[in-house]
Amino acid sequence: MTSSVPLKRVGGVTTAAIVLVAVSALVAVLTVLVGQSFSDEAETYLADGMSNTDFVEEVAPYLLLTLLQGAVSIAAAVLVIIWMFRIAKNHRTLRRVGTWGPGWAIGGWFLPPLLYIIPTLMFRELWKASDPDVPVGGDWKSGRTSPLVWVWFVLYSLVPVILLFAQGGDTLGSLGGSEDQLAEQLTGSQTSVVIATAVTIAGAVAFVALARALTSRHRRLIGESPGR
């Protein structure tokens, strides 16, 4: 399918987003492993055997990894938004206008917070509108949605929110809290941390699978060659 209006390429931004999402998941694993190695220092600090400054210096690698994970996650989120925006923009150019326009590729991630309902519904619509087998003017809205959309929603949004409320907000992270909170986190039960990290990895895998499948489908629709 072609259009007289230039269509936006999506291959490059998809690759970049996938790489950053994968890196973010790997850094999350590394952060957990490094955090576990500082449990002794945290116990010493809580027992008043170490000053605040010395404790922060000791656990600096953990804090730096936490900062790195946050920075990579933000960069990945920006690229995902750009990717979704481009696909939605192409659909508008091709007259495949649905409920969730390009602007929702940005605003949808903030409404409502944490529970990503709008991005999920937008992924659902982007998948249908990217069907390369539907002719111009055809009924693309009645097409089927990939199960990957719902798998991603459960692993990336639903399960993390359930864990967050079940643990009383302990998974919100160590930055921004006091040294005591950080030490208590490092000496606390690691079961919930490991579970949360496993869910993060599973969510990243689900996103990579969804992004690759949706991009492949959309590139066929707009005639973007694999090499571009």
Rosetta constraint file for C-alpha pairs under 8 A:
AtomPair CA 1 CA 132 HARMONIC 7.47 0.50
AtomPair CA 1 CA 135 HARMONIC 7.80 0.50
AtomPair CA 1 CA 136 HARMONIC 7.56 0.50
AtomPair CA 1 CA 221 HARMONIC 5.79 0.50
AtomPair CA 1 CA 222 HARMONIC 5.81 0.50
AtomPair CA 1 CA 223 HARMONIC 6.64 0.50
AtomPair CA 2 CA 222 HARMONIC 6.19 0.50
AtomPair CA 2 CA 223 HARMONIC 7.04 0.50
AtomPair CA 3 CA 7 HARMONIC 7.51 0.50
AtomPair CA 3 CA 93 HARMONIC 7.54 0.50
AtomPair CA 3 CA 94 HARMONIC 6.64 0.50
AtomPair CA 5 CA 93 HARMONIC 6.86 0.50
AtomPair CA 7 CA 90 HARMONIC 5.69 0.50
AtomPair CA 7 CA 93 HARMONIC 7.42 0.50
AtomPair CA 7 CA 222 HARMONIC 7.18 0.50
AtomPair CA 8 CA 86 HARMONIC 5.96 0.50
AtomPair CA 8 CA 87 HARMONIC 7.61 0.50
AtomPair CA 8 CA 89 HARMONIC 7.75 0.50
AtomPair CA 8 CA 90 HARMONIC 6.41 0.50
AtomPair CA 9 CA 86 HARMONIC 7.52 0.50
AtomPair CA 9 CA 219 HARMONIC 7.96 0.50
AtomPair CA 9 CA 224 HARMONIC 6.82 0.50
AtomPair CA 9 CA 228 HARMONIC 7.87 0.50
AtomPair CA 10 CA 14 HARMONIC 6.06 0.50
AtomPair CA 10 CA 83 HARMONIC 6.33 0.50
AtomPair CA 10 CA 86 HARMONIC 6.80 0.50
AtomPair CA 10 CA 87 HARMONIC 7.18 0.50
AtomPair CA 10 CA 215 HARMONIC 6.93 0.50
AtomPair CA 10 CA 219 HARMONIC 7.37 0.50
AtomPair CA 11 CA 15 HARMONIC 6.39 0.50
AtomPair CA 11 CA 215 HARMONIC 6.88 0.50
AtomPair CA 11 CA 219 HARMONIC 7.59 0.50
AtomPair CA 11 CA 226 HARMONIC 7.55 0.50
AtomPair CA 11 CA 228 HARMONIC 7.03 0.50
AtomPair CA 12 CA 16 HARMONIC 6.36 0.50
AtomPair CA 12 CA 228 HARMONIC 7.77 0.50
AtomPair CA 13 CA 17 HARMONIC 6.07 0.50
AtomPair CA 13 CA 79 HARMONIC 6.51 0.50
AtomPair CA 13 CA 80 HARMONIC 7.95 0.50
AtomPair CA 13 CA 82 HARMONIC 7.54 0.50
AtomPair CA 13 CA 83 HARMONIC 6.03 0.50
AtomPair CA 14 CA 18 HARMONIC 6.11 0.50
AtomPair CA 14 CA 79 HARMONIC 7.74 0.50
AtomPair CA 14 CA 80 HARMONIC 7.51 0.50
AtomPair CA 14 CA 83 HARMONIC 6.29 0.50
AtomPair CA 14 CA 211 HARMONIC 6.91 0.50
AtomPair CA 14 CA 212 HARMONIC 7.54 0.50
AtomPair CA 14 CA 215 HARMONIC 7.16 0.50
AtomPair CA 15 CA 19 HARMONIC 6.21 0.50
AtomPair CA 16 CA 20 HARMONIC 6.31 0.50
AtomPair CA 16 CA 79 HARMONIC 7.27 0.50
AtomPair CA 17 CA 21 HARMONIC 6.11 0.50
AtomPair CA 17 CA 76 HARMONIC 5.37 0.50
AtomPair CA 17 CA 77 HARMONIC 7.80 0.50
AtomPair CA 17 CA 79 HARMONIC 5.32 0.50
AtomPair CA 17 CA 80 HARMONIC 5.83 0.50
AtomPair CA 18 CA 22 HARMONIC 6.14 0.50
AtomPair CA 18 CA 76 HARMONIC 7.85 0.50
AtomPair CA 18 CA 207 HARMONIC 7.94 0.50
AtomPair CA 18 CA 208 HARMONIC 5.77 0.50
AtomPair CA 18 CA 211 HARMONIC 7.48 0.50
AtomPair CA 19 CA 23 HARMONIC 6.13 0.50
AtomPair CA 20 CA 24 HARMONIC 6.01 0.50
AtomPair CA 20 CA 72 HARMONIC 6.39 0.50
AtomPair CA 20 CA 73 HARMONIC 7.32 0.50
AtomPair CA 20 CA 75 HARMONIC 7.29 0.50
AtomPair CA 20 CA 76 HARMONIC 5.19 0.50
AtomPair CA 21 CA 25 HARMONIC 6.37 0.50
AtomPair CA 21 CA 72 HARMONIC 7.79 0.50
AtomPair CA 21 CA 73 HARMONIC 6.91 0.50
AtomPair CA 21 CA 76 HARMONIC 5.74 0.50
AtomPair CA 21 CA 204 HARMONIC 6.22 0.50
AtomPair CA 21 CA 208 HARMONIC 7.82 0.50
AtomPair CA 22 CA 26 HARMONIC 6.31 0.50
AtomPair CA 22 CA 204 HARMONIC 6.38 0.50
AtomPair CA 22 CA 205 HARMONIC 7.78 0.50
AtomPair CA 22 CA 208 HARMONIC 7.97 0.50
AtomPair CA 23 CA 27 HARMONIC 6.09 0.50
AtomPair CA 23 CA 72 HARMONIC 7.42 0.50
AtomPair CA 24 CA 28 HARMONIC 6.18 0.50
AtomPair CA 24 CA 69 HARMONIC 5.63 0.50
AtomPair CA 24 CA 72 HARMONIC 5.75 0.50
AtomPair CA 24 CA 73 HARMONIC 5.81 0.50
AtomPair CA 25 CA 29 HARMONIC 6.50 0.50
AtomPair CA 25 CA 200 HARMONIC 6.44 0.50
AtomPair CA 25 CA 201 HARMONIC 5.46 0.50
AtomPair CA 25 CA 204 HARMONIC 6.57 0.50
AtomPair CA 26 CA 30 HARMONIC 6.31 0.50
AtomPair CA 26 CA 201 HARMONIC 7.82 0.50
AtomPair CA 27 CA 31 HARMONIC 5.94 0.50
AtomPair CA 27 CA 65 HARMONIC 7.03 0.50
AtomPair CA 27 CA 68 HARMONIC 7.66 0.50
AtomPair CA 27 CA 69 HARMONIC 5.82 0.50
AtomPair CA 28 CA 32 HARMONIC 6.41 0.50
AtomPair CA 28 CA 66 HARMONIC 7.92 0.50
AtomPair CA 28 CA 69 HARMONIC 6.44 0.50
AtomPair CA 28 CA 197 HARMONIC 6.61 0.50
AtomPair CA 28 CA 200 HARMONIC 7.97 0.50
AtomPair CA 29 CA 33 HARMONIC 6.39 0.50
AtomPair CA 29 CA 197 HARMONIC 6.48 0.50
AtomPair CA 30 CA 34 HARMONIC 6.07 0.50
AtomPair CA 30 CA 65 HARMONIC 7.80 0.50
AtomPair CA 31 CA 35 HARMONIC 5.92 0.50
AtomPair CA 31 CA 62 HARMONIC 6.26 0.50
AtomPair CA 31 CA 65 HARMONIC 5.77 0.50
AtomPair CA 31 CA 66 HARMONIC 6.54 0.50
AtomPair CA 32 CA 36 HARMONIC 6.27 0.50
AtomPair CA 32 CA 193 HARMONIC 7.35 0.50
AtomPair CA 32 CA 194 HARMONIC 7.44 0.50
AtomPair CA 32 CA 197 HARMONIC 7.79 0.50
AtomPair CA 33 CA 37 HARMONIC 6.75 0.50
AtomPair CA 34 CA 38 HARMONIC 7.01 0.50
AtomPair CA 34 CA 61 HARMONIC 7.70 0.50
AtomPair CA 34 CA 62 HARMONIC 6.05 0.50
AtomPair CA 35 CA 39 HARMONIC 7.18 0.50
AtomPair CA 35 CA 62 HARMONIC 5.80 0.50
AtomPair CA 35 CA 186 HARMONIC 6.24 0.50
AtomPair CA 36 CA 186 HARMONIC 6.59 0.50
AtomPair CA 36 CA 190 HARMONIC 7.92 0.50
AtomPair CA 38 CA 42 HARMONIC 6.30 0.50
AtomPair CA 38 CA 59 HARMONIC 6.61 0.50
AtomPair CA 38 CA 186 HARMONIC 6.85 0.50
AtomPair CA 39 CA 43 HARMONIC 6.19 0.50
AtomPair CA 39 CA 183 HARMONIC 7.81 0.50
AtomPair CA 39 CA 186 HARMONIC 5.39 0.50
AtomPair CA 39 CA 187 HARMONIC 5.14 0.50
AtomPair CA 40 CA 44 HARMONIC 6.22 0.50
AtomPair CA 40 CA 187 HARMONIC 7.83 0.50
AtomPair CA 41 CA 45 HARMONIC 6.19 0.50
AtomPair CA 41 CA 55 HARMONIC 7.02 0.50
AtomPair CA 41 CA 58 HARMONIC 7.36 0.50
AtomPair CA 41 CA 59 HARMONIC 7.93 0.50
AtomPair CA 42 CA 46 HARMONIC 6.22 0.50
AtomPair CA 42 CA 55 HARMONIC 7.39 0.50
AtomPair CA 42 CA 183 HARMONIC 4.63 0.50
AtomPair CA 42 CA 184 HARMONIC 7.21 0.50
AtomPair CA 42 CA 186 HARMONIC 6.34 0.50
AtomPair CA 42 CA 187 HARMONIC 6.29 0.50
AtomPair CA 43 CA 47 HARMONIC 6.21 0.50
AtomPair CA 43 CA 183 HARMONIC 7.10 0.50
AtomPair CA 43 CA 187 HARMONIC 6.51 0.50
AtomPair CA 44 CA 48 HARMONIC 6.54 0.50
AtomPair CA 44 CA 49 HARMONIC 5.11 0.50
AtomPair CA 44 CA 50 HARMONIC 6.20 0.50
AtomPair CA 45 CA 49 HARMONIC 5.27 0.50
AtomPair CA 45 CA 50 HARMONIC 4.64 0.50
AtomPair CA 45 CA 51 HARMONIC 6.79 0.50
AtomPair CA 45 CA 52 HARMONIC 7.60 0.50
AtomPair CA 45 CA 55 HARMONIC 6.53 0.50
AtomPair CA 45 CA 183 HARMONIC 7.27 0.50
AtomPair CA 46 CA 50 HARMONIC 7.96 0.50
AtomPair CA 46 CA 180 HARMONIC 7.02 0.50
AtomPair CA 46 CA 183 HARMONIC 6.85 0.50
AtomPair CA 46 CA 184 HARMONIC 7.82 0.50
AtomPair CA 50 CA 54 HARMONIC 6.31 0.50
AtomPair CA 50 CA 55 HARMONIC 6.28 0.50
AtomPair CA 51 CA 55 HARMONIC 6.11 0.50
AtomPair CA 52 CA 56 HARMONIC 6.23 0.50
AtomPair CA 52 CA 179 HARMONIC 6.72 0.50
AtomPair CA 53 CA 57 HARMONIC 6.22 0.50
AtomPair CA 54 CA 58 HARMONIC 6.13 0.50
AtomPair CA 55 CA 59 HARMONIC 6.30 0.50
AtomPair CA 55 CA 179 HARMONIC 7.92 0.50
AtomPair CA 56 CA 60 HARMONIC 5.86 0.50
AtomPair CA 56 CA 179 HARMONIC 7.45 0.50
AtomPair CA 59 CA 63 HARMONIC 6.49 0.50
AtomPair CA 60 CA 64 HARMONIC 6.05 0.50
AtomPair CA 61 CA 65 HARMONIC 6.20 0.50
AtomPair CA 62 CA 66 HARMONIC 6.25 0.50
AtomPair CA 63 CA 67 HARMONIC 6.25 0.50
AtomPair CA 63 CA 174 HARMONIC 7.91 0.50
AtomPair CA 63 CA 175 HARMONIC 7.47 0.50
AtomPair CA 64 CA 68 HARMONIC 6.10 0.50
AtomPair CA 65 CA 69 HARMONIC 6.04 0.50
AtomPair CA 66 CA 70 HARMONIC 6.28 0.50
AtomPair CA 66 CA 174 HARMONIC 7.92 0.50
AtomPair CA 66 CA 175 HARMONIC 7.63 0.50
AtomPair CA 67 CA 71 HARMONIC 6.18 0.50
AtomPair CA 68 CA 72 HARMONIC 6.09 0.50
AtomPair CA 69 CA 73 HARMONIC 6.00 0.50
AtomPair CA 70 CA 74 HARMONIC 6.21 0.50
AtomPair CA 71 CA 75 HARMONIC 6.27 0.50
AtomPair CA 72 CA 76 HARMONIC 6.05 0.50
AtomPair CA 73 CA 77 HARMONIC 6.09 0.50
AtomPair CA 74 CA 78 HARMONIC 6.29 0.50
AtomPair CA 75 CA 79 HARMONIC 6.44 0.50
AtomPair CA 76 CA 80 HARMONIC 6.16 0.50
AtomPair CA 77 CA 81 HARMONIC 6.18 0.50
AtomPair CA 78 CA 82 HARMONIC 6.30 0.50
AtomPair CA 79 CA 83 HARMONIC 6.06 0.50
AtomPair CA 80 CA 84 HARMONIC 6.16 0.50
AtomPair CA 81 CA 85 HARMONIC 5.97 0.50
AtomPair CA 81 CA 105 HARMONIC 5.48 0.50
AtomPair CA 81 CA 106 HARMONIC 5.94 0.50
AtomPair CA 82 CA 86 HARMONIC 6.13 0.50
AtomPair CA 82 CA 105 HARMONIC 7.66 0.50
AtomPair CA 83 CA 87 HARMONIC 6.41 0.50
AtomPair CA 84 CA 88 HARMONIC 6.14 0.50
AtomPair CA 84 CA 102 HARMONIC 7.46 0.50
AtomPair CA 84 CA 105 HARMONIC 5.64 0.50
AtomPair CA 85 CA 89 HARMONIC 5.96 0.50
AtomPair CA 85 CA 102 HARMONIC 4.84 0.50
AtomPair CA 85 CA 103 HARMONIC 7.13 0.50
AtomPair CA 85 CA 105 HARMONIC 5.30 0.50
AtomPair CA 85 CA 106 HARMONIC 7.71 0.50
AtomPair CA 86 CA 90 HARMONIC 6.12 0.50
AtomPair CA 86 CA 102 HARMONIC 7.43 0.50
AtomPair CA 87 CA 91 HARMONIC 6.31 0.50
AtomPair CA 87 CA 126 HARMONIC 7.19 0.50
AtomPair CA 87 CA 218 HARMONIC 7.44 0.50
AtomPair CA 88 CA 92 HARMONIC 6.34 0.50
AtomPair CA 88 CA 100 HARMONIC 7.96 0.50
AtomPair CA 88 CA 101 HARMONIC 6.08 0.50
AtomPair CA 88 CA 102 HARMONIC 4.99 0.50
AtomPair CA 88 CA 105 HARMONIC 7.94 0.50
AtomPair CA 88 CA 126 HARMONIC 6.80 0.50
AtomPair CA 89 CA 93 HARMONIC 6.29 0.50
AtomPair CA 89 CA 101 HARMONIC 7.52 0.50
AtomPair CA 89 CA 102 HARMONIC 5.66 0.50
AtomPair CA 90 CA 94 HARMONIC 6.18 0.50
AtomPair CA 90 CA 222 HARMONIC 7.97 0.50
AtomPair CA 91 CA 95 HARMONIC 6.16 0.50
AtomPair CA 91 CA 96 HARMONIC 4.87 0.50
AtomPair CA 91 CA 97 HARMONIC 6.34 0.50
AtomPair CA 91 CA 129 HARMONIC 6.75 0.50
AtomPair CA 91 CA 130 HARMONIC 7.55 0.50
AtomPair CA 92 CA 96 HARMONIC 5.49 0.50
AtomPair CA 92 CA 97 HARMONIC 5.26 0.50
AtomPair CA 92 CA 101 HARMONIC 7.72 0.50
AtomPair CA 96 CA 129 HARMONIC 6.26 0.50
AtomPair CA 96 CA 140 HARMONIC 7.96 0.50
AtomPair CA 97 CA 101 HARMONIC 7.27 0.50
AtomPair CA 98 CA 125 HARMONIC 7.19 0.50
AtomPair CA 99 CA 125 HARMONIC 7.95 0.50
AtomPair CA 100 CA 104 HARMONIC 5.85 0.50
AtomPair CA 100 CA 122 HARMONIC 5.84 0.50
AtomPair CA 100 CA 125 HARMONIC 7.51 0.50
AtomPair CA 101 CA 105 HARMONIC 7.49 0.50
AtomPair CA 102 CA 106 HARMONIC 7.78 0.50
AtomPair CA 103 CA 107 HARMONIC 6.47 0.50
AtomPair CA 104 CA 108 HARMONIC 4.80 0.50
AtomPair CA 104 CA 109 HARMONIC 7.94 0.50
AtomPair CA 104 CA 118 HARMONIC 7.79 0.50
AtomPair CA 104 CA 119 HARMONIC 7.84 0.50
AtomPair CA 104 CA 122 HARMONIC 7.86 0.50
AtomPair CA 105 CA 109 HARMONIC 7.31 0.50
AtomPair CA 105 CA 119 HARMONIC 7.11 0.50
AtomPair CA 105 CA 122 HARMONIC 7.78 0.50
AtomPair CA 106 CA 110 HARMONIC 7.84 0.50
AtomPair CA 107 CA 111 HARMONIC 6.67 0.50
AtomPair CA 108 CA 112 HARMONIC 7.74 0.50
AtomPair CA 108 CA 116 HARMONIC 7.51 0.50
AtomPair CA 108 CA 117 HARMONIC 7.90 0.50
AtomPair CA 108 CA 118 HARMONIC 5.08 0.50
AtomPair CA 108 CA 119 HARMONIC 5.64 0.50
AtomPair CA 109 CA 113 HARMONIC 7.04 0.50
AtomPair CA 109 CA 116 HARMONIC 6.15 0.50
AtomPair CA 109 CA 118 HARMONIC 7.02 0.50
AtomPair CA 109 CA 119 HARMONIC 6.26 0.50
AtomPair CA 110 CA 114 HARMONIC 7.60 0.50
AtomPair CA 110 CA 116 HARMONIC 7.90 0.50
AtomPair CA 111 CA 116 HARMONIC 7.50 0.50
AtomPair CA 111 CA 117 HARMONIC 7.97 0.50
AtomPair CA 111 CA 118 HARMONIC 7.16 0.50
AtomPair CA 112 CA 116 HARMONIC 6.84 0.50
AtomPair CA 112 CA 117 HARMONIC 7.41 0.50
AtomPair CA 114 CA 157 HARMONIC 6.79 0.50
AtomPair CA 114 CA 161 HARMONIC 6.98 0.50
AtomPair CA 115 CA 157 HARMONIC 5.45 0.50
AtomPair CA 115 CA 158 HARMONIC 6.69 0.50
AtomPair CA 115 CA 161 HARMONIC 7.03 0.50
AtomPair CA 116 CA 120 HARMONIC 6.32 0.50
AtomPair CA 116 CA 153 HARMONIC 7.27 0.50
AtomPair CA 116 CA 157 HARMONIC 5.95 0.50
AtomPair CA 117 CA 121 HARMONIC 6.27 0.50
AtomPair CA 117 CA 153 HARMONIC 7.87 0.50
AtomPair CA 118 CA 122 HARMONIC 5.98 0.50
AtomPair CA 119 CA 123 HARMONIC 5.98 0.50
AtomPair CA 120 CA 124 HARMONIC 6.23 0.50
AtomPair CA 120 CA 149 HARMONIC 6.55 0.50
AtomPair CA 120 CA 150 HARMONIC 7.43 0.50
AtomPair CA 120 CA 153 HARMONIC 6.27 0.50
AtomPair CA 121 CA 125 HARMONIC 6.29 0.50
AtomPair CA 122 CA 126 HARMONIC 5.95 0.50
AtomPair CA 123 CA 127 HARMONIC 6.01 0.50
AtomPair CA 123 CA 149 HARMONIC 6.51 0.50
AtomPair CA 124 CA 128 HARMONIC 6.54 0.50
AtomPair CA 124 CA 145 HARMONIC 5.93 0.50
AtomPair CA 124 CA 146 HARMONIC 7.60 0.50
AtomPair CA 124 CA 149 HARMONIC 6.40 0.50
AtomPair CA 125 CA 129 HARMONIC 6.06 0.50
AtomPair CA 125 CA 141 HARMONIC 7.68 0.50
AtomPair CA 126 CA 130 HARMONIC 5.96 0.50
AtomPair CA 126 CA 214 HARMONIC 7.91 0.50
AtomPair CA 127 CA 131 HARMONIC 6.87 0.50
AtomPair CA 127 CA 145 HARMONIC 6.42 0.50
AtomPair CA 127 CA 146 HARMONIC 7.26 0.50
AtomPair CA 127 CA 214 HARMONIC 6.10 0.50
AtomPair CA 127 CA 217 HARMONIC 7.89 0.50
AtomPair CA 128 CA 140 HARMONIC 5.97 0.50
AtomPair CA 128 CA 141 HARMONIC 6.11 0.50
AtomPair CA 128 CA 142 HARMONIC 7.80 0.50
AtomPair CA 128 CA 143 HARMONIC 5.66 0.50
AtomPair CA 128 CA 144 HARMONIC 6.69 0.50
AtomPair CA 128 CA 145 HARMONIC 6.32 0.50
AtomPair CA 129 CA 140 HARMONIC 5.74 0.50
AtomPair CA 129 CA 141 HARMONIC 6.86 0.50
AtomPair CA 130 CA 214 HARMONIC 7.53 0.50
AtomPair CA 130 CA 217 HARMONIC 6.03 0.50
AtomPair CA 130 CA 218 HARMONIC 4.82 0.50
AtomPair CA 130 CA 221 HARMONIC 6.12 0.50
AtomPair CA 131 CA 140 HARMONIC 6.89 0.50
AtomPair CA 131 CA 143 HARMONIC 7.96 0.50
AtomPair CA 131 CA 217 HARMONIC 6.48 0.50
AtomPair CA 131 CA 218 HARMONIC 7.11 0.50
AtomPair CA 131 CA 221 HARMONIC 6.62 0.50
AtomPair CA 132 CA 217 HARMONIC 6.69 0.50
AtomPair CA 132 CA 218 HARMONIC 7.14 0.50
AtomPair CA 132 CA 220 HARMONIC 5.94 0.50
AtomPair CA 132 CA 221 HARMONIC 4.32 0.50
AtomPair CA 133 CA 221 HARMONIC 7.94 0.50
AtomPair CA 134 CA 138 HARMONIC 5.61 0.50
AtomPair CA 134 CA 139 HARMONIC 7.06 0.50
AtomPair CA 134 CA 140 HARMONIC 6.13 0.50
AtomPair CA 139 CA 143 HARMONIC 7.78 0.50
AtomPair CA 145 CA 149 HARMONIC 7.47 0.50
AtomPair CA 146 CA 150 HARMONIC 7.86 0.50
AtomPair CA 147 CA 151 HARMONIC 6.26 0.50
AtomPair CA 148 CA 152 HARMONIC 5.96 0.50
AtomPair CA 148 CA 206 HARMONIC 6.74 0.50
AtomPair CA 148 CA 209 HARMONIC 7.31 0.50
AtomPair CA 148 CA 210 HARMONIC 5.62 0.50
AtomPair CA 149 CA 153 HARMONIC 6.35 0.50
AtomPair CA 149 CA 210 HARMONIC 6.73 0.50
AtomPair CA 150 CA 154 HARMONIC 6.20 0.50
AtomPair CA 151 CA 155 HARMONIC 6.22 0.50
AtomPair CA 151 CA 206 HARMONIC 6.69 0.50
AtomPair CA 152 CA 156 HARMONIC 5.63 0.50
AtomPair CA 152 CA 157 HARMONIC 7.70 0.50
AtomPair CA 152 CA 203 HARMONIC 5.97 0.50
AtomPair CA 152 CA 206 HARMONIC 5.21 0.50
AtomPair CA 152 CA 207 HARMONIC 6.00 0.50
AtomPair CA 152 CA 210 HARMONIC 7.69 0.50
AtomPair CA 153 CA 157 HARMONIC 5.27 0.50
AtomPair CA 153 CA 158 HARMONIC 6.37 0.50
AtomPair CA 154 CA 158 HARMONIC 4.70 0.50
AtomPair CA 154 CA 159 HARMONIC 5.84 0.50
AtomPair CA 155 CA 159 HARMONIC 5.59 0.50
AtomPair CA 155 CA 160 HARMONIC 7.15 0.50
AtomPair CA 155 CA 199 HARMONIC 6.24 0.50
AtomPair CA 155 CA 200 HARMONIC 7.53 0.50
AtomPair CA 155 CA 202 HARMONIC 6.53 0.50
AtomPair CA 155 CA 203 HARMONIC 4.81 0.50
AtomPair CA 155 CA 206 HARMONIC 7.68 0.50
AtomPair CA 156 CA 160 HARMONIC 6.51 0.50
AtomPair CA 156 CA 199 HARMONIC 7.48 0.50
AtomPair CA 156 CA 200 HARMONIC 6.91 0.50
AtomPair CA 156 CA 203 HARMONIC 4.76 0.50
AtomPair CA 156 CA 204 HARMONIC 7.67 0.50
AtomPair CA 157 CA 161 HARMONIC 6.20 0.50
AtomPair CA 158 CA 162 HARMONIC 6.33 0.50
AtomPair CA 159 CA 163 HARMONIC 6.19 0.50
AtomPair CA 159 CA 199 HARMONIC 7.60 0.50
AtomPair CA 160 CA 164 HARMONIC 6.00 0.50
AtomPair CA 160 CA 196 HARMONIC 6.99 0.50
AtomPair CA 160 CA 199 HARMONIC 7.30 0.50
AtomPair CA 161 CA 165 HARMONIC 6.35 0.50
AtomPair CA 162 CA 166 HARMONIC 6.04 0.50
AtomPair CA 163 CA 167 HARMONIC 6.03 0.50
AtomPair CA 163 CA 196 HARMONIC 7.35 0.50
AtomPair CA 164 CA 168 HARMONIC 6.21 0.50
AtomPair CA 164 CA 169 HARMONIC 5.12 0.50
AtomPair CA 164 CA 170 HARMONIC 7.02 0.50
AtomPair CA 164 CA 171 HARMONIC 6.13 0.50
AtomPair CA 164 CA 172 HARMONIC 7.69 0.50
AtomPair CA 165 CA 169 HARMONIC 6.07 0.50
AtomPair CA 167 CA 171 HARMONIC 7.24 0.50
AtomPair CA 167 CA 192 HARMONIC 7.82 0.50
AtomPair CA 170 CA 185 HARMONIC 7.86 0.50
AtomPair CA 171 CA 193 HARMONIC 7.26 0.50
AtomPair CA 171 CA 196 HARMONIC 7.77 0.50
AtomPair CA 174 CA 181 HARMONIC 7.33 0.50
AtomPair CA 174 CA 182 HARMONIC 5.45 0.50
AtomPair CA 174 CA 185 HARMONIC 7.52 0.50
AtomPair CA 175 CA 182 HARMONIC 7.99 0.50
AtomPair CA 177 CA 181 HARMONIC 5.99 0.50
AtomPair CA 177 CA 182 HARMONIC 6.73 0.50
AtomPair CA 178 CA 182 HARMONIC 6.34 0.50
AtomPair CA 179 CA 183 HARMONIC 6.08 0.50
AtomPair CA 180 CA 184 HARMONIC 6.08 0.50
AtomPair CA 181 CA 185 HARMONIC 6.11 0.50
AtomPair CA 182 CA 186 HARMONIC 6.30 0.50
AtomPair CA 183 CA 187 HARMONIC 6.19 0.50
AtomPair CA 184 CA 188 HARMONIC 5.77 0.50
AtomPair CA 189 CA 193 HARMONIC 7.80 0.50
AtomPair CA 190 CA 194 HARMONIC 6.06 0.50
AtomPair CA 191 CA 195 HARMONIC 6.20 0.50
AtomPair CA 192 CA 196 HARMONIC 6.06 0.50
AtomPair CA 193 CA 197 HARMONIC 6.10 0.50
AtomPair CA 194 CA 198 HARMONIC 6.08 0.50
AtomPair CA 195 CA 199 HARMONIC 6.23 0.50
AtomPair CA 196 CA 200 HARMONIC 6.20 0.50
AtomPair CA 197 CA 201 HARMONIC 6.28 0.50
AtomPair CA 198 CA 202 HARMONIC 6.21 0.50
AtomPair CA 199 CA 203 HARMONIC 5.98 0.50
AtomPair CA 200 CA 204 HARMONIC 6.17 0.50
AtomPair CA 201 CA 205 HARMONIC 6.23 0.50
AtomPair CA 202 CA 206 HARMONIC 6.18 0.50
AtomPair CA 203 CA 207 HARMONIC 6.15 0.50
AtomPair CA 204 CA 208 HARMONIC 6.18 0.50
AtomPair CA 205 CA 209 HARMONIC 6.27 0.50
AtomPair CA 206 CA 210 HARMONIC 6.14 0.50
AtomPair CA 207 CA 211 HARMONIC 5.86 0.50
AtomPair CA 208 CA 212 HARMONIC 6.06 0.50
AtomPair CA 209 CA 213 HARMONIC 6.17 0.50
AtomPair CA 210 CA 214 HARMONIC 5.94 0.50
AtomPair CA 211 CA 215 HARMONIC 5.87 0.50
AtomPair CA 212 CA 216 HARMONIC 6.04 0.50
AtomPair CA 213 CA 217 HARMONIC 6.21 0.50
AtomPair CA 214 CA 218 HARMONIC 6.05 0.50
AtomPair CA 215 CA 219 HARMONIC 5.92 0.50
AtomPair CA 216 CA 220 HARMONIC 6.39 0.50
AtomPair CA 217 CA 221 HARMONIC 6.49 0.50
AtomPair CA 218 CA 222 HARMONIC 6.35 0.50
AtomPair CA 219 CA 223 HARMONIC 5.67 0.50
AtomPair CA 219 CA 224 HARMONIC 4.85 0.50
AtomPair CA 219 CA 225 HARMONIC 7.12 0.50
AtomPair CA 219 CA 226 HARMONIC 7.99 0.50
AtomPair CA 220 CA 224 HARMONIC 6.47 0.50
AtomPair CA 220 CA 225 HARMONIC 7.92 0.50
AtomPair CA 224 CA 228 HARMONIC 6.75 0.50
